[in-house]
């Protein structure tokens, strides 16, 4: 899996992080975010993702990438 196109040195800031499963909400400075791996879009628009995993209130991870990389990155999901 180390040759997966989605891996672009995220271990520098996402290795062994605590993640929170949460709903995306737009903010004044940002109406969307992207998955830190596959770049799927999170927003309040119907065609985009609405729920995902967040690390450090900054890095979003879609459910598919979470499932693909949770063991490799040693993530722990916490209650929000």
PyMOL Python script that loads the backbone (N, CA, C, O; Angstrom):
from pymol import cmd

cmd.read_pdbstr("""\
ATOM      1  N   UNK A   1       0.829  -1.204   0.000  1.00  0.00           N
ATOM      2  CA  UNK A   1       0.000   0.000   0.000  1.00  0.00           C
ATOM      3  C   UNK A   1       0.869   1.263   0.000  1.00  0.00           C
ATOM      4  O   UNK A   1       0.359   2.351  -0.266  1.00  0.00           O
ATOM      5  N   UNK A   2       2.129   1.145   0.283  1.00  0.00           N
ATOM      6  CA  UNK A   2       2.999   2.321   0.343  1.00  0.00           C
ATOM      7  C   UNK A   2       3.136   3.031  -0.995  1.00  0.00           C
ATOM      8  O   UNK A   2       3.577   4.179  -1.037  1.00  0.00           O
ATOM      9  N   UNK A   3       2.764   2.368  -2.098  1.00  0.00           N
ATOM     10  CA  UNK A   3       2.831   3.015  -3.404  1.00  0.00           C
ATOM     11  C   UNK A   3       1.483   3.617  -3.814  1.00  0.00           C
ATOM     12  O   UNK A   3       1.298   3.987  -4.973  1.00  0.00           O
ATOM     13  N   UNK A   4       0.553   3.715  -2.877  1.00  0.00           N
ATOM     14  CA  UNK A   4      -0.765   4.296  -3.148  1.00  0.00           C
ATOM     15  C   UNK A   4      -0.612   5.769  -3.514  1.00  0.00           C
ATOM     16  O   UNK A   4       0.099   6.504  -2.829  1.00  0.00           O
ATOM     17  N   UNK A   5      -1.267   6.202  -4.577  1.00  0.00           N
ATOM     18  CA  UNK A   5      -1.156   7.589  -5.056  1.00  0.00           C
ATOM     19  C   UNK A   5      -1.613   8.606  -4.020  1.00  0.00           C
ATOM     20  O   UNK A   5      -1.224   9.772  -4.084  1.00  0.00           O
ATOM     21  N   UNK A   6      -2.433   8.177  -3.066  1.00  0.00           N
ATOM     22  CA  UNK A   6      -2.963   9.106  -2.057  1.00  0.00           C
ATOM     23  C   UNK A   6      -1.949   9.439  -0.969  1.00  0.00           C
ATOM     24  O   UNK A   6      -2.142  10.403  -0.228  1.00  0.00           O
ATOM     25  N   UNK A   7      -0.892   8.675  -0.859  1.00  0.00           N
ATOM     26  CA  UNK A   7       0.112   8.901   0.182  1.00  0.00           C
ATOM     27  C   UNK A   7       1.130   9.930  -0.290  1.00  0.00           C
ATOM     28  O   UNK A   7       1.897   9.696  -1.224  1.00  0.00           O
ATOM     29  N   UNK A   8       1.115  11.076   0.385  1.00  0.00           N
ATOM     30  CA  UNK A   8       2.009  12.189   0.023  1.00  0.00           C
ATOM     31  C   UNK A   8       2.623  12.802   1.287  1.00  0.00           C
ATOM     32  O   UNK A   8       2.520  14.007   1.517  1.00  0.00           O
ATOM     33  N   UNK A   9       3.250  11.970   2.085  1.00  0.00           N
ATOM     34  CA  UNK A   9       3.925  12.396   3.319  1.00  0.00           C
ATOM     35  C   UNK A   9       2.988  12.858   4.431  1.00  0.00           C
ATOM     36  O   UNK A   9       3.394  13.652   5.279  1.00  0.00           O
ATOM     37  N   UNK A  10       1.749  12.382   4.445  1.00  0.00           N
ATOM     38  CA  UNK A  10       0.822  12.748   5.516  1.00  0.00           C
ATOM     39  C   UNK A  10       1.271  12.232   6.877  1.00  0.00           C
ATOM     40  O   UNK A  10       0.829  12.739   7.908  1.00  0.00           O
ATOM     41  N   UNK A  11       2.153  11.220   6.888  1.00  0.00           N
ATOM     42  CA  UNK A  11       2.606  10.693   8.185  1.00  0.00           C
ATOM     43  C   UNK A  11       3.297  11.769   9.013  1.00  0.00           C
ATOM     44  O   UNK A  11       3.368  11.647  10.236  1.00  0.00           O
ATOM     45  N   UNK A  12       3.799  12.799   8.385  1.00  0.00           N
ATOM     46  CA  UNK A  12       4.461  13.887   9.116  1.00  0.00           C
ATOM     47  C   UNK A  12       3.509  14.606  10.068  1.00  0.00           C
ATOM     48  O   UNK A  12       3.931  15.108  11.109  1.00  0.00           O
ATOM     49  N   UNK A  13       2.220  14.655   9.711  1.00  0.00           N
ATOM     50  CA  UNK A  13       1.270  15.387  10.550  1.00  0.00           C
ATOM     51  C   UNK A  13       0.023  14.584  10.930  1.00  0.00           C
ATOM     52  O   UNK A  13      -0.827  15.083  11.667  1.00  0.00           O
ATOM     53  N   UNK A  14      -0.096  13.343  10.435  1.00  0.00           N
ATOM     54  CA  UNK A  14      -1.278  12.551  10.762  1.00  0.00           C
ATOM     55  C   UNK A  14      -0.968  11.203  11.426  1.00  0.00           C
ATOM     56  O   UNK A  14      -1.895  10.461  11.752  1.00  0.00           O
ATOM     57  N   UNK A  15       0.289  10.876  11.630  1.00  0.00           N
ATOM     58  CA  UNK A  15       0.653   9.605  12.254  1.00  0.00           C
ATOM     59  C   UNK A  15       0.251   9.620  13.727  1.00  0.00           C
ATOM     60  O   UNK A  15       0.571  10.559  14.455  1.00  0.00           O
ATOM     61  N   UNK A  16      -0.454   8.569  14.161  1.00  0.00           N
ATOM     62  CA  UNK A  16      -0.874   8.373  15.553  1.00  0.00           C
ATOM     63  C   UNK A  16      -1.752   9.501  16.095  1.00  0.00           C
ATOM     64  O   UNK A  16      -1.728   9.779  17.294  1.00  0.00           O
ATOM     65  N   UNK A  17      -2.513  10.141  15.241  1.00  0.00           N
ATOM     66  CA  UNK A  17      -3.405  11.228  15.666  1.00  0.00           C
ATOM     67  C   UNK A  17      -4.711  10.689  16.242  1.00  0.00           C
ATOM     68  O   UNK A  17      -5.134   9.571  15.949  1.00  0.00           O
ATOM     69  N   UNK A  18      -5.328  11.519  17.066  1.00  0.00           N
ATOM     70  CA  UNK A  18      -6.690  11.261  17.500  1.00  0.00           C
ATOM     71  C   UNK A  18      -7.618  11.932  16.503  1.00  0.00           C
ATOM     72  O   UNK A  18      -7.435  13.102  16.164  1.00  0.00           O
ATOM     73  N   UNK A  19      -8.615  11.189  16.031  1.00  0.00           N
ATOM     74  CA  UNK A  19      -9.566  11.699  15.054  1.00  0.00           C
ATOM     75  C   UNK A  19     -10.959  11.751  15.664  1.00  0.00           C
ATOM     76  O   UNK A  19     -11.320  10.931  16.509  1.00  0.00           O
ATOM     77  N   UNK A  20     -11.715  12.714  15.224  1.00  0.00           N
ATOM     78  CA  UNK A  20     -13.096  12.857  15.667  1.00  0.00           C
ATOM     79  C   UNK A  20     -14.006  12.722  14.451  1.00  0.00           C
ATOM     80  O   UNK A  20     -13.822  13.423  13.457  1.00  0.00           O
ATOM     81  N   UNK A  21     -14.991  11.818  14.526  1.00  0.00           N
ATOM     82  CA  UNK A  21     -15.990  11.697  13.469  1.00  0.00           C
ATOM     83  C   UNK A  21     -16.978  12.840  13.644  1.00  0.00           C
ATOM     84  O   UNK A  21     -17.616  12.965  14.689  1.00  0.00           O
ATOM     85  N   UNK A  22     -17.102  13.671  12.621  1.00  0.00           N
ATOM     86  CA  UNK A  22     -17.918  14.865  12.767  1.00  0.00           C
ATOM     87  C   UNK A  22     -18.589  15.257  11.452  1.00  0.00           C
ATOM     88  O   UNK A  22     -18.191  14.813  10.375  1.00  0.00           O
ATOM     89  N   UNK A  23     -19.594  16.082  11.566  1.00  0.00           N
ATOM     90  CA  UNK A  23     -20.288  16.617  10.401  1.00  0.00           C
ATOM     91  C   UNK A  23     -19.619  17.905   9.964  1.00  0.00           C
ATOM     92  O   UNK A  23     -19.251  18.737  10.794  1.00  0.00           O
ATOM     93  N   UNK A  24     -19.463  18.066   8.657  1.00  0.00           N
ATOM     94  CA  UNK A  24     -18.869  19.289   8.145  1.00  0.00           C
ATOM     95  C   UNK A  24     -19.858  20.444   8.280  1.00  0.00           C
ATOM     96  O   UNK A  24     -21.044  20.296   7.988  1.00  0.00           O
ATOM     97  N   UNK A  25     -19.358  21.586   8.723  1.00  0.00           N
ATOM     98  CA  UNK A  25     -20.141  22.819   8.787  1.00  0.00           C
ATOM     99  C   UNK A  25     -19.319  23.945   8.188  1.00  0.00           C
ATOM    100  O   UNK A  25     -18.149  24.126   8.525  1.00  0.00           O
ATOM    101  N   UNK A  26     -19.942  24.695   7.300  1.00  0.00           N
ATOM    102  CA  UNK A  26     -19.256  25.832   6.687  1.00  0.00           C
ATOM    103  C   UNK A  26     -18.935  26.883   7.730  1.00  0.00           C
ATOM    104  O   UNK A  26     -19.662  27.059   8.708  1.00  0.00           O
ATOM    105  N   UNK A  27     -17.835  27.575   7.501  1.00  0.00           N
ATOM    106  CA  UNK A  27     -17.431  28.694   8.346  1.00  0.00           C
ATOM    107  C   UNK A  27     -17.218  29.909   7.467  1.00  0.00           C
ATOM    108  O   UNK A  27     -17.125  29.796   6.245  1.00  0.00           O
ATOM    109  N   UNK A  28     -17.144  31.027   8.070  1.00  0.00           N
ATOM    110  CA  UNK A  28     -16.986  32.282   7.333  1.00  0.00           C
ATOM    111  C   UNK A  28     -15.782  32.249   6.388  1.00  0.00           C
ATOM    112  O   UNK A  28     -15.842  32.780   5.279  1.00  0.00           O
ATOM    113  N   UNK A  29     -14.706  31.633   6.828  1.00  0.00           N
ATOM    114  CA  UNK A  29     -13.484  31.600   6.030  1.00  0.00           C
ATOM    115  C   UNK A  29     -13.402  30.423   5.065  1.00  0.00           C
ATOM    116  O   UNK A  29     -12.528  30.400   4.199  1.00  0.00           O
ATOM    117  N   UNK A  30     -14.295  29.450   5.199  1.00  0.00           N
ATOM    118  CA  UNK A  30     -14.201  28.262   4.355  1.00  0.00           C
ATOM    119  C   UNK A  30     -15.558  27.595   4.201  1.00  0.00           C
ATOM    120  O   UNK A  30     -16.199  27.229   5.186  1.00  0.00           O
ATOM    121  N   UNK A  31     -15.990  27.440   2.947  1.00  0.00           N
ATOM    122  CA  UNK A  31     -17.261  26.760   2.712  1.00  0.00           C
ATOM    123  C   UNK A  31     -17.058  25.290   2.355  1.00  0.00           C
ATOM    124  O   UNK A  31     -18.029  24.569   2.126  1.00  0.00           O
ATOM    125  N   UNK A  32     -15.798  24.841   2.306  1.00  0.00           N
ATOM    126  CA  UNK A  32     -15.513  23.436   2.040  1.00  0.00           C
ATOM    127  C   UNK A  32     -14.095  23.074   2.493  1.00  0.00           C
ATOM    128  O   UNK A  32     -13.254  23.940   2.738  1.00  0.00           O
ATOM    129  N   UNK A  33     -13.867  21.782   2.592  1.00  0.00           N
ATOM    130  CA  UNK A  33     -12.550  21.210   2.882  1.00  0.00           C
ATOM    131  C   UNK A  33     -12.380  20.005   1.978  1.00  0.00           C
ATOM    132  O   UNK A  33     -13.338  19.545   1.358  1.00  0.00           O
ATOM    133  N   UNK A  34     -11.147  19.490   1.903  1.00  0.00           N
ATOM    134  CA  UNK A  34     -10.869  18.312   1.095  1.00  0.00           C
ATOM    135  C   UNK A  34     -10.229  17.239   1.956  1.00  0.00           C
ATOM    136  O   UNK A  34      -9.531  17.535   2.926  1.00  0.00           O
ATOM    137  N   UNK A  35     -10.476  15.992   1.590  1.00  0.00           N
ATOM    138  CA  UNK A  35      -9.821  14.879   2.258  1.00  0.00           C
ATOM    139  C   UNK A  35      -8.314  15.038   2.095  1.00  0.00           C
ATOM    140  O   UNK A  35      -7.828  15.350   1.008  1.00  0.00           O
ATOM    141  N   UNK A  36      -7.592  14.826   3.163  1.00  0.00           N
ATOM    142  CA  UNK A  36      -6.137  14.970   3.150  1.00  0.00           C
ATOM    143  C   UNK A  36      -5.442  13.914   2.297  1.00  0.00           C
ATOM    144  O   UNK A  36      -4.238  14.003   2.061  1.00  0.00           O
ATOM    145  N   UNK A  37      -6.186  12.923   1.837  1.00  0.00           N
ATOM    146  CA  UNK A  37      -5.606  11.856   1.032  1.00  0.00           C
ATOM    147  C   UNK A  37      -6.112  11.877  -0.410  1.00  0.00           C
ATOM    148  O   UNK A  37      -5.313  12.009  -1.337  1.00  0.00           O
ATOM    149  N   UNK A  38      -7.404  11.751  -0.611  1.00  0.00           N
ATOM    150  CA  UNK A  38      -7.945  11.602  -1.972  1.00  0.00           C
ATOM    151  C   UNK A  38      -8.530  12.893  -2.544  1.00  0.00           C
ATOM    152  O   UNK A  38      -8.902  12.937  -3.717  1.00  0.00           O
ATOM    153  N   UNK A  39      -8.613  13.906  -1.754  1.00  0.00           N
ATOM    154  CA  UNK A  39      -9.136  15.216  -2.141  1.00  0.00           C
ATOM    155  C   UNK A  39     -10.635  15.232  -2.416  1.00  0.00           C
ATOM    156  O   UNK A  39     -11.126  16.171  -3.042  1.00  0.00           O
ATOM    157  N   UNK A  40     -11.386  14.208  -1.962  1.00  0.00           N
ATOM    158  CA  UNK A  40     -12.839  14.311  -2.034  1.00  0.00           C
ATOM    159  C   UNK A  40     -13.262  15.543  -1.249  1.00  0.00           C
ATOM    160  O   UNK A  40     -12.616  15.922  -0.272  1.00  0.00           O
ATOM    161  N   UNK A  41     -14.333  16.150  -1.678  1.00  0.00           N
ATOM    162  CA  UNK A  41     -14.772  17.433  -1.130  1.00  0.00           C
ATOM    163  C   UNK A  41     -15.822  17.260  -0.029  1.00  0.00           C
ATOM    164  O   UNK A  41     -16.792  16.519  -0.187  1.00  0.00           O
ATOM    165  N   UNK A  42     -15.605  17.955   1.081  1.00  0.00           N
ATOM    166  CA  UNK A  42     -16.581  18.066   2.166  1.00  0.00           C
ATOM    167  C   UNK A  42     -17.221  19.441   2.057  1.00  0.00           C
ATOM    168  O   UNK A  42     -16.520  20.449   1.968  1.00  0.00           O
ATOM    169  N   UNK A  43     -18.542  19.487   2.063  1.00  0.00           N
ATOM    170  CA  UNK A  43     -19.254  20.764   2.097  1.00  0.00           C
ATOM    171  C   UNK A  43     -20.695  20.490   2.496  1.00  0.00           C
ATOM    172  O   UNK A  43     -21.065  19.349   2.773  1.00  0.00           O
ATOM    173  N   UNK A  44     -21.490  21.521   2.524  1.00  0.00           N
ATOM    174  CA  UNK A  44     -22.900  21.371   2.831  1.00  0.00           C
ATOM    175  C   UNK A  44     -23.722  21.134   1.570  1.00  0.00           C
ATOM    176  O   UNK A  44     -24.940  20.976   1.659  1.00  0.00           O
ATOM    177  N   UNK A  45     -23.092  21.105   0.399  1.00  0.00           N
ATOM    178  CA  UNK A  45     -23.788  20.824  -0.858  1.00  0.00           C
ATOM    179  C   UNK A  45     -24.179  19.353  -0.922  1.00  0.00           C
ATOM    180  O   UNK A  45     -23.465  18.488  -0.415  1.00  0.00           O
ATOM    181  N   UNK A  46     -25.312  19.080  -1.545  1.00  0.00           N
ATOM    182  CA  UNK A  46     -25.859  17.727  -1.584  1.00  0.00           C
ATOM    183  C   UNK A  46     -24.922  16.714  -2.224  1.00  0.00           C
ATOM    184  O   UNK A  46     -24.880  15.565  -1.785  1.00  0.00           O
ATOM    185  N   UNK A  47     -24.177  17.099  -3.236  1.00  0.00           N
ATOM    186  CA  UNK A  47     -23.334  16.146  -3.965  1.00  0.00           C
ATOM    187  C   UNK A  47     -21.998  15.870  -3.272  1.00  0.00           C
ATOM    188  O   UNK A  47     -21.253  15.003  -3.727  1.00  0.00           O
ATOM    189  N   UNK A  48     -21.679  16.560  -2.212  1.00  0.00           N
ATOM    190  CA  UNK A  48     -20.398  16.411  -1.520  1.00  0.00           C
ATOM    191  C   UNK A  48     -20.544  15.601  -0.236  1.00  0.00           C
ATOM    192  O   UNK A  48     -21.658  15.304   0.197  1.00  0.00           O
ATOM    193  N   UNK A  49     -19.423  15.248   0.363  1.00  0.00           N
ATOM    194  CA  UNK A  49     -19.416  14.536   1.638  1.00  0.00           C
ATOM    195  C   UNK A  49     -19.866  15.463   2.762  1.00  0.00           C
ATOM    196  O   UNK A  49     -19.581  16.660   2.749  1.00  0.00           O
ATOM    197  N   UNK A  50     -20.576  14.888   3.736  1.00  0.00           N
ATOM    198  CA  UNK A  50     -21.065  15.680   4.866  1.00  0.00           C
ATOM    199  C   UNK A  50     -20.440  15.268   6.192  1.00  0.00           C
ATOM    200  O   UNK A  50     -20.408  16.061   7.133  1.00  0.00           O
ATOM    201  N   UNK A  51     -19.944  14.036   6.276  1.00  0.00           N
ATOM    202  CA  UNK A  51     -19.325  13.531   7.495  1.00  0.00           C
ATOM    203  C   UNK A  51     -17.934  13.023   7.186  1.00  0.00           C
ATOM    204  O   UNK A  51     -17.677  12.512   6.096  1.00  0.00           O
ATOM    205  N   UNK A  52     -17.042  13.164   8.143  1.00  0.00           N
ATOM    206  CA  UNK A  52     -15.696  12.645   7.982  1.00  0.00           C
ATOM    207  C   UNK A  52     -14.954  12.681   9.302  1.00  0.00           C
ATOM    208  O   UNK A  52     -15.515  13.038  10.338  1.00  0.00           O
ATOM    209  N   UNK A  53     -13.706  12.313   9.251  1.00  0.00           N
ATOM    210  CA  UNK A  53     -12.837  12.290  10.421  1.00  0.00           C
ATOM    211  C   UNK A  53     -11.925  13.512  10.383  1.00  0.00           C
ATOM    212  O   UNK A  53     -11.377  13.860   9.337  1.00  0.00           O
ATOM    213  N   UNK A  54     -11.772  14.154  11.530  1.00  0.00           N
ATOM    214  CA  UNK A  54     -10.964  15.369  11.606  1.00  0.00           C
ATOM    215  C   UNK A  54      -9.845  15.187  12.629  1.00  0.00           C
ATOM    216  O   UNK A  54     -10.071  14.708  13.740  1.00  0.00           O
ATOM    217  N   UNK A  55      -8.649  15.575  12.237  1.00  0.00           N
ATOM    218  CA  UNK A  55      -7.490  15.568  13.125  1.00  0.00           C
ATOM    219  C   UNK A  55      -7.071  17.002  13.389  1.00  0.00           C
ATOM    220  O   UNK A  55      -6.960  17.808  12.465  1.00  0.00           O
ATOM    221  N   UNK A  56      -6.843  17.312  14.641  1.00  0.00           N
ATOM    222  CA  UNK A  56      -6.364  18.642  15.055  1.00  0.00           C
ATOM    223  C   UNK A  56      -7.265  19.782  14.563  1.00  0.00           C
ATOM    224  O   UNK A  56      -6.801  20.898  14.329  1.00  0.00           O
ATOM    225  N   UNK A  57      -8.555  19.482  14.412  1.00  0.00           N
ATOM    226  CA  UNK A  57      -9.545  20.472  13.954  1.00  0.00           C
ATOM    227  C   UNK A  57      -9.148  21.108  12.622  1.00  0.00           C
ATOM    228  O   UNK A  57      -9.562  22.223  12.304  1.00  0.00           O
ATOM    229  N   UNK A  58      -8.336  20.376  11.846  1.00  0.00           N
ATOM    230  CA  UNK A  58      -7.773  20.958  10.640  1.00  0.00           C
ATOM    231  C   UNK A  58      -7.774  20.008   9.449  1.00  0.00           C
ATOM    232  O   UNK A  58      -8.143  20.403   8.343  1.00  0.00           O
ATOM    233  N   UNK A  59      -7.368  18.768   9.662  1.00  0.00           N
ATOM    234  CA  UNK A  59      -7.179  17.823   8.573  1.00  0.00           C
ATOM    235  C   UNK A  59      -8.372  16.881   8.471  1.00  0.00           C
ATOM    236  O   UNK A  59      -8.662  16.139   9.409  1.00  0.00           O
ATOM    237  N   UNK A  60      -9.053  16.907   7.351  1.00  0.00           N
ATOM    238  CA  UNK A  60     -10.230  16.074   7.117  1.00  0.00           C
ATOM    239  C   UNK A  60      -9.836  14.805   6.380  1.00  0.00           C
ATOM    240  O   UNK A  60      -8.971  14.815   5.504  1.00  0.00           O
ATOM    241  N   UNK A  61     -10.496  13.707   6.757  1.00  0.00           N
ATOM    242  CA  UNK A  61     -10.249  12.412   6.135  1.00  0.00           C
ATOM    243  C   UNK A  61     -11.600  11.772   5.837  1.00  0.00           C
ATOM    244  O   UNK A  61     -12.441  11.635   6.725  1.00  0.00           O
ATOM    245  N   UNK A  62     -11.801  11.384   4.585  1.00  0.00           N
ATOM    246  CA  UNK A  62     -13.076  10.776   4.200  1.00  0.00           C
ATOM    247  C   UNK A  62     -13.164   9.356   4.776  1.00  0.00           C
ATOM    248  O   UNK A  62     -12.140   8.766   5.120  1.00  0.00           O
ATOM    249  N   UNK A  63     -14.375   8.808   4.882  1.00  0.00           N
ATOM    250  CA  UNK A  63     -14.532   7.457   5.430  1.00  0.00           C
ATOM    251  C   UNK A  63     -13.751   6.390   4.657  1.00  0.00           C
ATOM    252  O   UNK A  63     -13.212   5.471   5.273  1.00  0.00           O
ATOM    253  N   UNK A  64     -13.675   6.485   3.341  1.00  0.00           N
ATOM    254  CA  UNK A  64     -12.932   5.486   2.562  1.00  0.00           C
ATOM    255  C   UNK A  64     -11.444   5.520   2.894  1.00  0.00           C
ATOM    256  O   UNK A  64     -10.839   4.474   3.130  1.00  0.00           O
ATOM    257  N   UNK A  65     -10.859   6.694   2.915  1.00  0.00           N
ATOM    258  CA  UNK A  65      -9.428   6.807   3.236  1.00  0.00           C
ATOM    259  C   UNK A  65      -9.162   6.438   4.693  1.00  0.00           C
ATOM    260  O   UNK A  65      -8.129   5.847   5.009  1.00  0.00           O
ATOM    261  N   UNK A  66     -10.086   6.782   5.570  1.00  0.00           N
ATOM    262  CA  UNK A  66      -9.949   6.372   6.973  1.00  0.00           C
ATOM    263  C   UNK A  66      -9.826   4.853   7.055  1.00  0.00           C
ATOM    264  O   UNK A  66      -8.920   4.333   7.707  1.00  0.00           O
ATOM    265  N   UNK A  67     -10.735   4.147   6.396  1.00  0.00           N
ATOM    266  CA  UNK A  67     -10.711   2.684   6.431  1.00  0.00           C
ATOM    267  C   UNK A  67      -9.447   2.120   5.788  1.00  0.00           C
ATOM    268  O   UNK A  67      -8.903   1.123   6.262  1.00  0.00           O
ATOM    269  N   UNK A  68      -8.985   2.739   4.729  1.00  0.00           N
ATOM    270  CA  UNK A  68      -7.796   2.255   4.034  1.00  0.00           C
ATOM    271  C   UNK A  68      -6.508   2.473   4.821  1.00  0.00           C
ATOM    272  O   UNK A  68      -5.581   1.669   4.716  1.00  0.00           O
ATOM    273  N   UNK A  69      -6.434   3.544   5.606  1.00  0.00           N
ATOM    274  CA  UNK A  69      -5.167   3.919   6.230  1.00  0.00           C
ATOM    275  C   UNK A  69      -5.156   3.891   7.760  1.00  0.00           C
ATOM    276  O   UNK A  69      -4.133   4.211   8.364  1.00  0.00           O
ATOM    277  N   UNK A  70      -6.261   3.519   8.398  1.00  0.00           N
ATOM    278  CA  UNK A  70      -6.334   3.592   9.866  1.00  0.00           C
ATOM    279  C   UNK A  70      -5.266   2.751  10.557  1.00  0.00           C
ATOM    280  O   UNK A  70      -4.708   3.182  11.566  1.00  0.00           O
ATOM    281  N   UNK A  71      -4.974   1.578  10.044  1.00  0.00           N
ATOM    282  CA  UNK A  71      -3.954   0.746  10.686  1.00  0.00           C
ATOM    283  C   UNK A  71      -2.554   1.290  10.417  1.00  0.00           C
ATOM    284  O   UNK A  71      -1.719   1.337  11.320  1.00  0.00           O
ATOM    285  N   UNK A  72      -2.303   1.695   9.196  1.00  0.00           N
ATOM    286  CA  UNK A  72      -0.988   2.222   8.823  1.00  0.00           C
ATOM    287  C   UNK A  72      -0.626   3.462   9.638  1.00  0.00           C
ATOM    288  O   UNK A  72       0.532   3.656  10.007  1.00  0.00           O
ATOM    289  N   UNK A  73      -1.637   4.308   9.917  1.00  0.00           N
ATOM    290  CA  UNK A  73      -1.387   5.570  10.612  1.00  0.00           C
ATOM    291  C   UNK A  73      -1.633   5.483  12.118  1.00  0.00           C
ATOM    292  O   UNK A  73      -1.315   6.424  12.844  1.00  0.00           O
ATOM    293  N   UNK A  74      -2.189   4.380  12.596  1.00  0.00           N
ATOM    294  CA  UNK A  74      -2.389   4.195  14.033  1.00  0.00           C
ATOM    295  C   UNK A  74      -3.368   5.184  14.639  1.00  0.00           C
ATOM    296  O   UNK A  74      -3.149   5.675  15.746  1.00  0.00           O
ATOM    297  N   UNK A  75      -4.443   5.481  13.926  1.00  0.00           N
ATOM    298  CA  UNK A  75      -5.408   6.469  14.418  1.00  0.00           C
ATOM    299  C   UNK A  75      -6.264   5.927  15.547  1.00  0.00           C
ATOM    300  O   UNK A  75      -6.544   4.731  15.622  1.00  0.00           O
ATOM    301  N   UNK A  76      -6.670   6.825  16.414  1.00  0.00           N
ATOM    302  CA  UNK A  76      -7.607   6.532  17.488  1.00  0.00           C
ATOM    303  C   UNK A  76      -8.771   7.487  17.325  1.00  0.00           C
ATOM    304  O   UNK A  76      -8.575   8.699  17.230  1.00  0.00           O
ATOM    305  N   UNK A  77      -9.998   6.944  17.291  1.00  0.00           N
ATOM    306  CA  UNK A  77     -11.185   7.779  17.173  1.00  0.00           C
ATOM    307  C   UNK A  77     -11.671   8.136  18.567  1.00  0.00           C
ATOM    308  O   UNK A  77     -11.835   7.267  19.423  1.00  0.00           O
ATOM    309  N   UNK A  78     -11.901   9.427  18.786  1.00  0.00           N
ATOM    310  CA  UNK A  78     -12.374   9.917  20.080  1.00  0.00           C
ATOM    311  C   UNK A  78     -13.787  10.469  19.943  1.00  0.00           C
ATOM    312  O   UNK A  78     -14.223  10.814  18.845  1.00  0.00           O
ATOM    313  N   UNK A  79     -14.479  10.549  21.032  1.00  0.00           N
ATOM    314  CA  UNK A  79     -15.814  11.144  21.073  1.00  0.00           C
ATOM    315  C   UNK A  79     -15.678  12.660  21.042  1.00  0.00           C
ATOM    316  O   UNK A  79     -14.815  13.228  21.712  1.00  0.00           O
ATOM    317  N   UNK A  80     -16.536  13.311  20.258  1.00  0.00           N
ATOM    318  CA  UNK A  80     -16.464  14.764  20.116  1.00  0.00           C
ATOM    319  C   UNK A  80     -17.270  15.531  21.100  1.00  0.00           C
ATOM    320  O   UNK A  80     -17.278  16.761  21.066  1.00  0.00           O
TER     321      UNK A  80
END
""", "prot")
cmd.dss("prot")
cmd.show_as("cartoon", "prot")
cmd.util.cbc("prot")
cmd.orient("prot")
